[in-house]
Amino acid sequence: MTEQSSDDLRTVVVTGAGRGLGLAMARRAGTDGFRVVVAEVDAERGSRAAEELRAEGVDARFVRCDVADPDSVADLAAFVRGLGPLYGLVNNAALANGVGGREFQYIGVEAWDRLMAVNARGPWLVAKALHPLFGPVGRIVNIASDAALYGSPRLAHYITSKGAVIALTRAMARELGPRGITVNALAPGLTECEATETVPAERHGLYAANRAIPRAQRPDDLTGLASFLLSEESRYLTGQVIAVNGGFTMN
C-alpha cells in the first residue's frame, strides 16, 4: 500500500463489509490505498472486520448501518461527511442467507418485503444519502447477481431485488454522469463465502456443471474488477453490468 497521510486518503464506503465478499472488497480497497468505511449491520462483526483491516495497515473505520433503515443510513452519511469528500461507494449489503427454495407463489409477503427493503431499497437509500458528499469525481459499484440474469427458479424475490439493482445502476449512471460519478454493477455468480453456506447443494451443483471455468468461485475472483471500477482507469465506463461467474452466463 502506498504511504500516504490520513488527510490525503480518498474514502470508500463498503456496505455489508463485515464478512465475505464485502470484507474482501474492503480489504482490496484498503490495499489500493483508500480509507475504508466498513458499514455493517452486525456491530460485532463490523467492528472485528475494521480491527482486522487496521492490523493489516488499512485506515479502516466501522459504522453500524442497517441499509433498510433511513435513520441508520442518515447516521452513516453524517459519519462520512466528517471525513471530507467521498470518492467511492460499494453497495454490497444484501440478504442472501436461506432465501431460496420456494416457488414464487409460496413466498410470503413479509419475506418479499424484507428482502426488497434490504436488497433493492437499501442501495438506493445509501446512494441517495451519500451522493451529495462526493467530490468532483466518484465511483459507485453496485453488487447485483447473475441469478437475475439467469432467471434462477425458486428465488423470485431475490432475483427481483437484484434486477432492481441493475435498473437502478443504469438510472443513476445517467443522472450522475454529468458530475463525473460513474455507476456500474457487478453480477457475481455463486461465490463460496459465509453468505452462501446455506445455499442448497443442488444449486452449487448447477453452477459446477455449467461454468466454463469449473472450479468454485471465490471472493477474490471479484476484487480485481471491483478495484478497477473504483480506479481512475474506469473513468469512461458507466451504466454497465458485468457478470463474473466463470462463464455460467455469457452475454
ABEGO torsion letter per residue (X at the ends): XBBBBAAABBBBBBBGAABEAAAAAAAAAAAAGBBBBBBBABAAAAAAAAAAAAAAGBBBBBBBBBAABAAAAAAAAAAAAAAEBBABBBBABBBABGABGBBAAABBAAAAAAAAAAAAAAAAAAAAAAAAABBABBBBBBBBBAAAAAGBBGAAAAAAAAAAAAAAAAAAAAAAAAAGBBBBBBBBBBBBBAAAAABBAAAAAAAAAABABABBBBAAAAAAAAAAAABAAAAABBGBBBBBAGGABBX
